[in-house]
Amino acid sequence: MSEREPRRISVEGRLSGAEIGELEQAVGCDPSGVCLELEDLRSSDEDGLVALCNLRRDGALLRNVPPHLAWRLEPDA
């Protein structure tokens, strides 16, 4: 039996508290089956960063994280 490829979701522009509900709805109830493509994410407020950290903690893969956001997603940042 082969492993299923994660479902890819592109996050673009700005991720703020106002968009978290939409992101969570797109991810669904099983973040472990999702790969968030962040290459086109320009900025994020603190609520958006917390949401991304929580999704990663729950099993979502974060790919192509822009350098200016990557350090803010580190556990001790």
N, CA, C and O atoms as a CHARMM CRD file, in Angstrom:
* protein
*
  308
    1    1 MET  N      0.85100  -1.17800   0.00000 PROA 1      0.00000
    2    1 MET  CA     0.00000   0.00000   0.00000 PROA 1      0.00000
    3    1 MET  C      0.89500   1.23900   0.00000 PROA 1      0.00000
    4    1 MET  O      1.81400   1.33400   0.81300 PROA 1      0.00000
    5    2 SER  N      0.64200   2.17200  -0.88600 PROA 2      0.00000
    6    2 SER  CA     1.46700   3.38100  -0.96100 PROA 2      0.00000
    7    2 SER  C      0.87600   4.49300  -0.10600 PROA 2      0.00000
    8    2 SER  O     -0.33500   4.58100   0.09700 PROA 2      0.00000
    9    3 GLU  N      1.76800   5.32900   0.38300 PROA 3      0.00000
   10    3 GLU  CA     1.31200   6.47200   1.16900 PROA 3      0.00000
   11    3 GLU  C      0.65600   7.49200   0.25400 PROA 3      0.00000
   12    3 GLU  O      1.08200   7.69500  -0.88300 PROA 3      0.00000
   13    4 ARG  N     -0.36500   8.11600   0.75700 PROA 4      0.00000
   14    4 ARG  CA    -1.05600   9.14100  -0.00300 PROA 4      0.00000
   15    4 ARG  C     -0.27700  10.44400   0.04000 PROA 4      0.00000
   16    4 ARG  O      0.27500  10.81900   1.07500 PROA 4      0.00000
   17    5 GLU  N     -0.23800  11.12700  -1.08900 PROA 5      0.00000
   18    5 GLU  CA     0.39100  12.44500  -1.14300 PROA 5      0.00000
   19    5 GLU  C     -0.43900  13.43500  -0.32300 PROA 5      0.00000
   20    5 GLU  O     -1.66900  13.38400  -0.35600 PROA 5      0.00000
   21    6 PRO  N      0.21600  14.32700   0.40600 PROA 6      0.00000
   22    6 PRO  CA    -0.55200  15.33400   1.15000 PROA 6      0.00000
   23    6 PRO  C     -1.26900  16.28200   0.18600 PROA 6      0.00000
   24    6 PRO  O     -0.77800  16.56800  -0.90600 PROA 6      0.00000
   25    7 ARG  N     -2.40200  16.74800   0.59800 PROA 7      0.00000
   26    7 ARG  CA    -3.15400  17.73900  -0.17100 PROA 7      0.00000
   27    7 ARG  C     -2.42800  19.07300  -0.04800 PROA 7      0.00000
   28    7 ARG  O     -2.10200  19.50200   1.05900 PROA 7      0.00000
   29    8 ARG  N     -2.17400  19.72600  -1.17000 PROA 8      0.00000
   30    8 ARG  CA    -1.42000  20.98600  -1.18000 PROA 8      0.00000
   31    8 ARG  C     -2.36800  22.18100  -1.16300 PROA 8      0.00000
   32    8 ARG  O     -3.33600  22.24800  -1.92000 PROA 8      0.00000
   33    9 ILE  N     -2.05700  23.11800  -0.27300 PROA 9      0.00000
   34    9 ILE  CA    -2.82200  24.36400  -0.16500 PROA 9      0.00000
   35    9 ILE  C     -1.82300  25.50900  -0.23900 PROA 9      0.00000
   36    9 ILE  O     -0.88900  25.57000   0.56000 PROA 9      0.00000
   37   10 SER  N     -2.01100  26.41300  -1.18900 PROA 10     0.00000
   38   10 SER  CA    -1.15200  27.59000  -1.31100 PROA 10     0.00000
   39   10 SER  C     -1.71100  28.72300  -0.46800 PROA 10     0.00000
   40   10 SER  O     -2.89700  29.04400  -0.54000 PROA 10     0.00000
   41   11 VAL  N     -0.84400  29.31800   0.32900 PROA 11     0.00000
   42   11 VAL  CA    -1.20600  30.47800   1.14100 PROA 11     0.00000
   43   11 VAL  C     -0.46300  31.66900   0.54800 PROA 11     0.00000
   44   11 VAL  O      0.76700  31.68800   0.50700 PROA 11     0.00000
   45   12 GLU  N     -1.21500  32.65400   0.09400 PROA 12     0.00000
   46   12 GLU  CA    -0.62000  33.79000  -0.61700 PROA 12     0.00000
   47   12 GLU  C     -0.99900  35.10800   0.04500 PROA 12     0.00000
   48   12 GLU  O     -2.01300  35.20500   0.73700 PROA 12     0.00000
   49   13 GLY  N     -0.16900  36.11200  -0.17900 PROA 13     0.00000
   50   13 GLY  CA    -0.47800  37.45700   0.30100 PROA 13     0.00000
   51   13 GLY  C     -0.17200  37.61900   1.77000 PROA 13     0.00000
   52   13 GLY  O      0.93900  37.33800   2.21900 PROA 13     0.00000
   53   14 ARG  N     -1.15800  38.07300   2.51900 PROA 14     0.00000
   54   14 ARG  CA    -1.00400  38.32900   3.94700 PROA 14     0.00000
   55   14 ARG  C     -1.90200  37.38900   4.72900 PROA 14     0.00000
   56   14 ARG  O     -3.06600  37.20200   4.37500 PROA 14     0.00000
   57   15 LEU  N     -1.37200  36.79800   5.78800 PROA 15     0.00000
   58   15 LEU  CA    -2.15500  35.94100   6.66800 PROA 15     0.00000
   59   15 LEU  C     -2.33600  36.67700   7.99200 PROA 15     0.00000
   60   15 LEU  O     -1.38500  36.88200   8.74700 PROA 15     0.00000
   61   16 SER  N     -3.57000  37.06300   8.25000 PROA 16     0.00000
   62   16 SER  CA    -3.86500  37.75300   9.51100 PROA 16     0.00000
   63   16 SER  C     -4.99300  37.01400  10.21900 PROA 16     0.00000
   64   16 SER  O     -5.55100  36.05200   9.69200 PROA 16     0.00000
   65   17 GLY  N     -5.30900  37.46800  11.39100 PROA 17     0.00000
   66   17 GLY  CA    -6.37700  36.85300  12.17000 PROA 17     0.00000
   67   17 GLY  C     -7.68100  36.71600  11.40000 PROA 17     0.00000
   68   17 GLY  O     -8.43600  35.76700  11.61100 PROA 17     0.00000
   69   18 ALA  N     -7.94400  37.66000  10.51000 PROA 18     0.00000
   70   18 ALA  CA    -9.19000  37.64000   9.73800 PROA 18     0.00000
   71   18 ALA  C     -9.25500  36.46700   8.76200 PROA 18     0.00000
   72   18 ALA  O    -10.34700  36.03100   8.39800 PROA 18     0.00000
   73   19 GLU  N     -8.10300  35.95000   8.33300 PROA 19     0.00000
   74   19 GLU  CA    -8.07800  34.86100   7.35500 PROA 19     0.00000
   75   19 GLU  C     -7.91300  33.47400   7.97100 PROA 19     0.00000
   76   19 GLU  O     -7.99700  32.47500   7.25700 PROA 19     0.00000
   77   20 ILE  N     -7.68400  33.39300   9.26500 PROA 20     0.00000
   78   20 ILE  CA    -7.40900  32.10900   9.90000 PROA 20     0.00000
   79   20 ILE  C     -8.57400  31.13800   9.74200 PROA 20     0.00000
   80   20 ILE  O     -8.35700  29.95500   9.47700 PROA 20     0.00000
   81   21 GLY  N     -9.78800  31.60900   9.89700 PROA 21     0.00000
   82   21 GLY  CA   -10.95100  30.74000   9.75400 PROA 21     0.00000
   83   21 GLY  C    -11.01700  30.10600   8.37600 PROA 21     0.00000
   84   21 GLY  O    -11.32600  28.92200   8.24500 PROA 21     0.00000
   85   22 GLU  N    -10.72900  30.89000   7.35500 PROA 22     0.00000
   86   22 GLU  CA   -10.72600  30.37400   5.98200 PROA 22     0.00000
   87   22 GLU  C     -9.62100  29.32700   5.79700 PROA 22     0.00000
   88   22 GLU  O     -9.83700  28.30100   5.15200 PROA 22     0.00000
   89   23 LEU  N     -8.43900  29.59200   6.36500 PROA 23     0.00000
   90   23 LEU  CA    -7.34000  28.64300   6.27500 PROA 23     0.00000
   91   23 LEU  C     -7.70400  27.34200   6.98800 PROA 23     0.00000
   92   23 LEU  O     -7.49200  26.25800   6.44500 PROA 23     0.00000
   93   24 GLU  N     -8.24700  27.44400   8.19000 PROA 24     0.00000
   94   24 GLU  CA    -8.62400  26.25200   8.94700 PROA 24     0.00000
   95   24 GLU  C     -9.70700  25.45900   8.22300 PROA 24     0.00000
   96   24 GLU  O     -9.69900  24.22900   8.25300 PROA 24     0.00000
   97   25 GLN  N    -10.62700  26.14700   7.58200 PROA 25     0.00000
   98   25 GLN  CA   -11.67000  25.47400   6.81400 PROA 25     0.00000
   99   25 GLN  C    -11.05000  24.73200   5.62300 PROA 25     0.00000
  100   25 GLN  O    -11.44600  23.60500   5.32700 PROA 25     0.00000
  101   26 ALA  N    -10.09600  25.34700   4.95000 PROA 26     0.00000
  102   26 ALA  CA    -9.43200  24.70700   3.81400 PROA 26     0.00000
  103   26 ALA  C     -8.63200  23.48400   4.26300 PROA 26     0.00000
  104   26 ALA  O     -8.59300  22.47500   3.55900 PROA 26     0.00000
  105   27 VAL  N     -8.00000  23.57000   5.42200 PROA 27     0.00000
  106   27 VAL  CA    -7.20000  22.45600   5.94100 PROA 27     0.00000
  107   27 VAL  C     -8.09900  21.30400   6.36700 PROA 27     0.00000
  108   27 VAL  O     -7.77100  20.14100   6.13200 PROA 27     0.00000
  109   28 GLY  N     -9.22500  21.61600   6.98900 PROA 28     0.00000
  110   28 GLY  CA   -10.13000  20.58300   7.45000 PROA 28     0.00000
  111   28 GLY  C     -9.72500  20.03100   8.80800 PROA 28     0.00000
  112   28 GLY  O     -8.94100  20.63900   9.53600 PROA 28     0.00000
  113   29 CYS  N    -10.27200  18.87400   9.13100 PROA 29     0.00000
  114   29 CYS  CA   -10.08700  18.33300  10.48200 PROA 29     0.00000
  115   29 CYS  C     -8.81900  17.50100  10.64400 PROA 29     0.00000
  116   29 CYS  O     -8.50400  17.07900  11.75600 PROA 29     0.00000
  117   30 ASP  N     -8.07800  17.25500   9.55000 PROA 30     0.00000
  118   30 ASP  CA    -6.86400  16.45800   9.64600 PROA 30     0.00000
  119   30 ASP  C     -5.67500  17.18600   9.02700 PROA 30     0.00000
  120   30 ASP  O     -5.35500  16.95500   7.86100 PROA 30     0.00000
  121   31 PRO  N     -5.01900  18.05300   9.77800 PROA 31     0.00000
  122   31 PRO  CA    -3.86700  18.78400   9.24700 PROA 31     0.00000
  123   31 PRO  C     -2.72600  17.87500   8.79300 PROA 31     0.00000
  124   31 PRO  O     -1.90000  18.28200   7.97600 PROA 31     0.00000
  125   32 SER  N     -2.67300  16.66100   9.31100 PROA 32     0.00000
  126   32 SER  CA    -1.55700  15.77900   8.94800 PROA 32     0.00000
  127   32 SER  C     -1.59500  15.36000   7.47900 PROA 32     0.00000
  128   32 SER  O     -0.60200  14.84900   6.96100 PROA 32     0.00000
  129   33 GLY  N     -2.70300  15.56200   6.81500 PROA 33     0.00000
  130   33 GLY  CA    -2.80300  15.22100   5.40400 PROA 33     0.00000
  131   33 GLY  C     -2.63700  16.41400   4.48600 PROA 33     0.00000
  132   33 GLY  O     -3.02900  16.36700   3.32000 PROA 33     0.00000
  133   34 VAL  N     -2.04700  17.50500   5.02000 PROA 34     0.00000
  134   34 VAL  CA    -1.97600  18.76600   4.27400 PROA 34     0.00000
  135   34 VAL  C     -0.53700  19.25900   4.18800 PROA 34     0.00000
  136   34 VAL  O      0.24200  19.11900   5.13000 PROA 34     0.00000
  137   35 CYS  N     -0.20400  19.83400   3.04800 PROA 35     0.00000
  138   35 CYS  CA     1.06400  20.53100   2.85500 PROA 35     0.00000
  139   35 CYS  C      0.73800  21.98000   2.50200 PROA 35     0.00000
  140   35 CYS  O      0.12500  22.24900   1.46800 PROA 35     0.00000
  141   36 LEU  N      1.14300  22.90300   3.35500 PROA 36     0.00000
  142   36 LEU  CA     0.90600  24.32400   3.10400 PROA 36     0.00000
  143   36 LEU  C      2.09200  24.89600   2.34100 PROA 36     0.00000
  144   36 LEU  O      3.21900  24.91000   2.83500 PROA 36     0.00000
  145   37 GLU  N      1.82100  25.36100   1.13900 PROA 37     0.00000
  146   37 GLU  CA     2.83800  25.99900   0.30500 PROA 37     0.00000
  147   37 GLU  C      2.84200  27.49300   0.62800 PROA 37     0.00000
  148   37 GLU  O      1.85800  28.18900   0.37500 PROA 37     0.00000
  149   38 LEU  N      3.94800  27.98200   1.18600 PROA 38     0.00000
  150   38 LEU  CA     4.00200  29.35400   1.69800 PROA 38     0.00000
  151   38 LEU  C      4.89200  30.27500   0.87200 PROA 38     0.00000
  152   38 LEU  O      5.18600  31.39300   1.29400 PROA 38     0.00000
  153   39 GLU  N      5.31800  29.82000  -0.28900 PROA 39     0.00000
  154   39 GLU  CA     6.24100  30.59100  -1.11100 PROA 39     0.00000
  155   39 GLU  C      5.73000  32.00400  -1.41200 PROA 39     0.00000
  156   39 GLU  O      6.52200  32.94600  -1.45700 PROA 39     0.00000
  157   40 ASP  N      4.43200  32.16200  -1.61600 PROA 40     0.00000
  158   40 ASP  CA     3.86000  33.46600  -1.96800 PROA 40     0.00000
  159   40 ASP  C      3.22900  34.18900  -0.78000 PROA 40     0.00000
  160   40 ASP  O      2.47500  35.14600  -0.96100 PROA 40     0.00000
  161   41 LEU  N      3.53800  33.73100   0.43400 PROA 41     0.00000
  162   41 LEU  CA     3.05700  34.42100   1.63200 PROA 41     0.00000
  163   41 LEU  C      3.98700  35.60400   1.88500 PROA 41     0.00000
  164   41 LEU  O      5.16500  35.41900   2.19200 PROA 41     0.00000
  165   42 ARG  N      3.45700  36.81600   1.75500 PROA 42     0.00000
  166   42 ARG  CA     4.28600  38.02200   1.90600 PROA 42     0.00000
  167   42 ARG  C      4.47100  38.43200   3.35500 PROA 42     0.00000
  168   42 ARG  O      5.54900  38.87900   3.74400 PROA 42     0.00000
  169   43 SER  N      3.40700  38.28000   4.16900 PROA 43     0.00000
  170   43 SER  CA     3.51100  38.70100   5.55800 PROA 43     0.00000
  171   43 SER  C      2.45100  37.99400   6.39100 PROA 43     0.00000
  172   43 SER  O      1.49900  37.41900   5.86200 PROA 43     0.00000
  173   44 SER  N      2.63700  38.05000   7.70000 PROA 44     0.00000
  174   44 SER  CA     1.69600  37.43900   8.62400 PROA 44     0.00000
  175   44 SER  C      1.74200  38.20700   9.93200 PROA 44     0.00000
  176   44 SER  O      2.80600  38.62000  10.39300 PROA 44     0.00000
  177   45 ASP  N      0.56300  38.39000  10.52300 PROA 45     0.00000
  178   45 ASP  CA     0.54700  38.98600  11.85300 PROA 45     0.00000
  179   45 ASP  C      0.74000  37.86800  12.88400 PROA 45     0.00000
  180   45 ASP  O      0.86200  36.69700  12.52500 PROA 45     0.00000
  181   46 GLU  N      0.76600  38.23400  14.14400 PROA 46     0.00000
  182   46 GLU  CA     1.02700  37.25100  15.20700 PROA 46     0.00000
  183   46 GLU  C     -0.01500  36.13800  15.21500 PROA 46     0.00000
  184   46 GLU  O      0.33700  34.97500  15.41600 PROA 46     0.00000
  185   47 ASP  N     -1.28700  36.46400  15.00200 PROA 47     0.00000
  186   47 ASP  CA    -2.33400  35.43900  14.97200 PROA 47     0.00000
  187   47 ASP  C     -2.10400  34.44800  13.84100 PROA 47     0.00000
  188   47 ASP  O     -2.29900  33.24600  14.02200 PROA 47     0.00000
  189   48 GLY  N     -1.69500  34.93500  12.68500 PROA 48     0.00000
  190   48 GLY  CA    -1.40300  34.05900  11.55200 PROA 48     0.00000
  191   48 GLY  C     -0.23600  33.13900  11.83800 PROA 48     0.00000
  192   48 GLY  O     -0.27000  31.95900  11.48700 PROA 48     0.00000
  193   49 LEU  N      0.80700  33.67300  12.47900 PROA 49     0.00000
  194   49 LEU  CA     1.97000  32.85400  12.83200 PROA 49     0.00000
  195   49 LEU  C      1.60300  31.77000  13.83200 PROA 49     0.00000
  196   49 LEU  O      2.06200  30.63300  13.72400 PROA 49     0.00000
  197   50 VAL  N      0.78000  32.12400  14.79900 PROA 50     0.00000
  198   50 VAL  CA     0.33300  31.13400  15.79400 PROA 50     0.00000
  199   50 VAL  C     -0.46900  30.03700  15.09900 PROA 50     0.00000
  200   50 VAL  O     -0.30200  28.85700  15.40500 PROA 50     0.00000
  201   51 ALA  N     -1.33700  30.42300  14.16700 PROA 51     0.00000
  202   51 ALA  CA    -2.13100  29.42900  13.43100 PROA 51     0.00000
  203   51 ALA  C     -1.22100  28.48800  12.65000 PROA 51     0.00000
  204   51 ALA  O     -1.44200  27.27700  12.66100 PROA 51     0.00000
  205   52 LEU  N     -0.19800  29.02000  11.96800 PROA 52     0.00000
  206   52 LEU  CA     0.72900  28.17600  11.22300 PROA 52     0.00000
  207   52 LEU  C      1.49600  27.24300  12.15400 PROA 52     0.00000
  208   52 LEU  O      1.68400  26.06900  11.83500 PROA 52     0.00000
  209   53 CYS  N      1.93600  27.74500  13.28600 PROA 53     0.00000
  210   53 CYS  CA     2.64100  26.90400  14.26100 PROA 53     0.00000
  211   53 CYS  C      1.73500  25.78600  14.77600 PROA 53     0.00000
  212   53 CYS  O      2.16700  24.64200  14.91600 PROA 53     0.00000
  213   54 ASN  N      0.48300  26.12500  15.05400 PROA 54     0.00000
  214   54 ASN  CA    -0.46400  25.12000  15.53600 PROA 54     0.00000
  215   54 ASN  C     -0.73300  24.05900  14.47600 PROA 54     0.00000
  216   54 ASN  O     -0.80200  22.86900  14.78400 PROA 54     0.00000
  217   55 LEU  N     -0.88400  24.49000  13.23000 PROA 55     0.00000
  218   55 LEU  CA    -1.11200  23.52900  12.15300 PROA 55     0.00000
  219   55 LEU  C      0.09900  22.61200  11.98100 PROA 55     0.00000
  220   55 LEU  O     -0.05500  21.40700  11.78000 PROA 55     0.00000
  221   56 ARG  N      1.30300  23.18300  12.05900 PROA 56     0.00000
  222   56 ARG  CA     2.51500  22.36700  11.97200 PROA 56     0.00000
  223   56 ARG  C      2.56900  21.37800  13.13900 PROA 56     0.00000
  224   56 ARG  O      2.88900  20.20500  12.94800 PROA 56     0.00000
  225   57 ARG  N      2.25900  21.84700  14.33000 PROA 57     0.00000
  226   57 ARG  CA     2.25000  20.97400  15.51500 PROA 57     0.00000
  227   57 ARG  C      1.27600  19.80700  15.33000 PROA 57     0.00000
  228   57 ARG  O      1.52100  18.69200  15.79200 PROA 57     0.00000
  229   58 ASP  N      0.16300  20.09100  14.64000 PROA 58     0.00000
  230   58 ASP  CA    -0.86200  19.06500  14.42800 PROA 58     0.00000
  231   58 ASP  C     -0.60800  18.20600  13.19600 PROA 58     0.00000
  232   58 ASP  O     -1.44600  17.38100  12.83100 PROA 58     0.00000
  233   59 GLY  N      0.54800  18.39400  12.54800 PROA 59     0.00000
  234   59 GLY  CA     0.94600  17.49400  11.48500 PROA 59     0.00000
  235   59 GLY  C      1.01800  18.06000  10.08900 PROA 59     0.00000
  236   59 GLY  O      1.45700  17.36300   9.17400 PROA 59     0.00000
  237   60 ALA  N      0.60100  19.30800   9.88600 PROA 60     0.00000
  238   60 ALA  CA     0.69100  19.90800   8.54900 PROA 60     0.00000
  239   60 ALA  C      2.15600  20.15900   8.20300 PROA 60     0.00000
  240   60 ALA  O      2.95900  20.50600   9.06800 PROA 60     0.00000
  241   61 LEU  N      2.48900  19.98100   6.94000 PROA 61     0.00000
  242   61 LEU  CA     3.82500  20.30800   6.45500 PROA 61     0.00000
  243   61 LEU  C      3.83200  21.75400   5.98700 PROA 61     0.00000
  244   61 LEU  O      2.89600  22.19400   5.32000 PROA 61     0.00000
  245   62 LEU  N      4.86900  22.49000   6.32700 PROA 62     0.00000
  246   62 LEU  CA     5.04100  23.86100   5.85300 PROA 62     0.00000
  247   62 LEU  C      6.19000  23.84700   4.85900 PROA 62     0.00000
  248   62 LEU  O      7.31800  23.50000   5.20900 PROA 62     0.00000
  249   63 ARG  N      5.90000  24.22600   3.61500 PROA 63     0.00000
  250   63 ARG  CA     6.91100  24.17400   2.56000 PROA 63     0.00000
  251   63 ARG  C      7.18200  25.56100   1.99500 PROA 63     0.00000
  252   63 ARG  O      6.30000  26.41800   1.95300 PROA 63     0.00000
  253   64 ASN  N      8.41900  25.76000   1.56300 PROA 64     0.00000
  254   64 ASN  CA     8.83000  27.00600   0.90900 PROA 64     0.00000
  255   64 ASN  C      8.49600  28.23700   1.75100 PROA 64     0.00000
  256   64 ASN  O      7.97300  29.23200   1.24900 PROA 64     0.00000
  257   65 VAL  N      8.81300  28.14500   3.04600 PROA 65     0.00000
  258   65 VAL  CA     8.56300  29.26100   3.96200 PROA 65     0.00000
  259   65 VAL  C      9.53000  30.38700   3.62700 PROA 65     0.00000
  260   65 VAL  O     10.74100  30.16800   3.59500 PROA 65     0.00000
  261   66 PRO  N      9.01400  31.59400   3.37600 PROA 66     0.00000
  262   66 PRO  CA     9.90000  32.72000   3.08000 PROA 66     0.00000
  263   66 PRO  C     10.85600  32.98700   4.25500 PROA 66     0.00000
  264   66 PRO  O     10.45400  32.89900   5.41500 PROA 66     0.00000
  265   67 PRO  N     12.11000  33.31000   3.95000 PROA 67     0.00000
  266   67 PRO  CA    13.10000  33.53100   5.01500 PROA 67     0.00000
  267   67 PRO  C     12.67500  34.56900   6.04700 PROA 67     0.00000
  268   67 PRO  O     12.97200  34.42500   7.23300 PROA 67     0.00000
  269   68 HSD  N     11.98000  35.61800   5.59900 PROA 68     0.00000
  270   68 HSD  CA    11.59700  36.66900   6.54700 PROA 68     0.00000
  271   68 HSD  C     10.51300  36.20900   7.51600 PROA 68     0.00000
  272   68 HSD  O     10.23300  36.90000   8.49600 PROA 68     0.00000
  273   69 LEU  N      9.89400  35.04400   7.25800 PROA 69     0.00000
  274   69 LEU  CA     8.90400  34.48600   8.18600 PROA 69     0.00000
  275   69 LEU  C      9.41300  33.24700   8.89100 PROA 69     0.00000
  276   69 LEU  O      8.93900  32.91200   9.97600 PROA 69     0.00000
  277   70 ALA  N     10.38200  32.55600   8.28300 PROA 70     0.00000
  278   70 ALA  CA    10.85700  31.28700   8.82400 PROA 70     0.00000
  279   70 ALA  C     11.35700  31.42900  10.26700 PROA 70     0.00000
  280   70 ALA  O     11.02000  30.61400  11.12500 PROA 70     0.00000
  281   71 TRP  N     12.14500  32.44400  10.52500 PROA 71     0.00000
  282   71 TRP  CA    12.69700  32.59400  11.88500 PROA 71     0.00000
  283   71 TRP  C     11.59700  32.86000  12.89700 PROA 71     0.00000
  284   71 TRP  O     11.74600  32.53200  14.07400 PROA 71     0.00000
  285   72 ARG  N     10.47600  33.45900  12.44800 PROA 72     0.00000
  286   72 ARG  CA     9.36600  33.74600  13.37000 PROA 72     0.00000
  287   72 ARG  C      8.54500  32.49700  13.66600 PROA 72     0.00000
  288   72 ARG  O      7.75500  32.48200  14.61000 PROA 72     0.00000
  289   73 LEU  N      8.72700  31.45100  12.86500 PROA 73     0.00000
  290   73 LEU  CA     8.00600  30.20300  13.08900 PROA 73     0.00000
  291   73 LEU  C      8.80500  29.20400  13.91400 PROA 73     0.00000
  292   73 LEU  O      8.32700  28.10700  14.20100 PROA 73     0.00000
  293   74 GLU  N     10.01600  29.58100  14.29400 PROA 74     0.00000
  294   74 GLU  CA    10.82700  28.71800  15.13400 PROA 74     0.00000
  295   74 GLU  C     10.21700  28.66300  16.52200 PROA 74     0.00000
  296   74 GLU  O      9.67100  29.66100  16.99300 PROA 74     0.00000
  297   75 PRO  N     10.29800  27.50500  17.19600 PROA 75     0.00000
  298   75 PRO  CA     9.67000  27.34000  18.51100 PROA 75     0.00000
  299   75 PRO  C     10.09400  28.38000  19.55100 PROA 75     0.00000
  300   75 PRO  O      9.27400  28.78800  20.37300 PROA 75     0.00000
  301   76 ASP  N     11.33900  28.81100  19.53200 PROA 76     0.00000
  302   76 ASP  CA    11.82000  29.75800  20.54300 PROA 76     0.00000
  303   76 ASP  C     11.82000  31.20400  20.08200 PROA 76     0.00000
  304   76 ASP  O     12.36300  32.07300  20.76500 PROA 76     0.00000
  305   77 ALA  N     11.20800  31.47700  18.91300 PROA 77     0.00000
  306   77 ALA  CA    11.22900  32.85600  18.38600 PROA 77     0.00000
  307   77 ALA  C     10.29700  33.75300  19.14700 PROA 77     0.00000
  308   77 ALA  O     10.19200  34.93900  18.83700 PROA 77     0.00000
